[in-house]
């Protein structure tokens, strides 16, 4: 399944769903990462903006997810061409 993450909150929802799909409690997942359950709870709700890359990759590994980075495709103009390259929205 491919999911496009556009907001920190969206990432939090994905992490929470993946943890539950693995049958893990927040306490169990937090223990694997060496953080407290309240911190993991915050990451799954409002605190994903403060998630370090190291923590994110550790969670992905724990939940058997992978991170894929790719270029956004230019929108089609409807006439067989592309609309031109727009600046990234980062």
N, C-alpha and C positions, 0 to 999 in steps of 0.2 A: 504494500500500500504506500502511495506517495502522498505526503501531506505538506503543504506549503505553509511555513510559519511566517507571519507578517508582524506579529506583536509579541512582546514578552508574555502577555497573558495567554496567548495562543500556545506558546511553548509550555507554559505551566500546565495547561489542560492536557497536552500530549503526554507530558511526564506523569501526571496523575493517572491518566488512563492506562499508560504502559505499566506503571507499578501495579495497578489493580489487576491487569491482565496476567501479570506474573504471579499473582496471589500473594503479594507482599504487603505488609503493613508499613506505615510511615516509619515506625520505630525500627523495623528490620532493615529497610532500605537505608535509613540514616546511619545505622550501625555499620553497614558495609562501607559507607563513605567516610566514617569517622566524624560525623557531625551530629548534632542533636535533632530530635524529632521536631521541635518547634521550628528549627531552621529549614528542614525539609518541607514542612507544612507551608512556610512562607514562600519557598521556591515554587511550590505547586499552585500558589494562589496569586499573590501580588508581588513577590520578591524575585521573580525570574530575571529582572533587569540587573540584579546584583549577583547573578550566577557567574562564577568564573568559568573560563573555557575548560579548565581542568575538571571542575565539578560537573560541568555539562557532559563532557566526554566520559567521565566515570559513571554518571547516571545512564547514559546511552549504552555503555557496555553492560551494566548491570541489568538493564531492561531489554537487552538484545536488540537495540536500535542502532542505526548507523546514520552518520551525517553526510549528506551529499550536497555539494555546492556546485551550482551550474549557472551559466549566463541566462538572463531572461531573454526570451525570444522576442524579437521586434514584432509588433502587431502588424498584421497584413492590411494592406490598403484596400483589398477587395478587387484589385486589378492584376493580381499575380505578382506584385512587387512587395517591397517592404516600405514601411512608413519612415524609415530612417532610424538611426540610433538615437535613442533618448538617453539623457543622463541617468545614471543609477539613482535610486531613491534610498540612499543609505544615510 
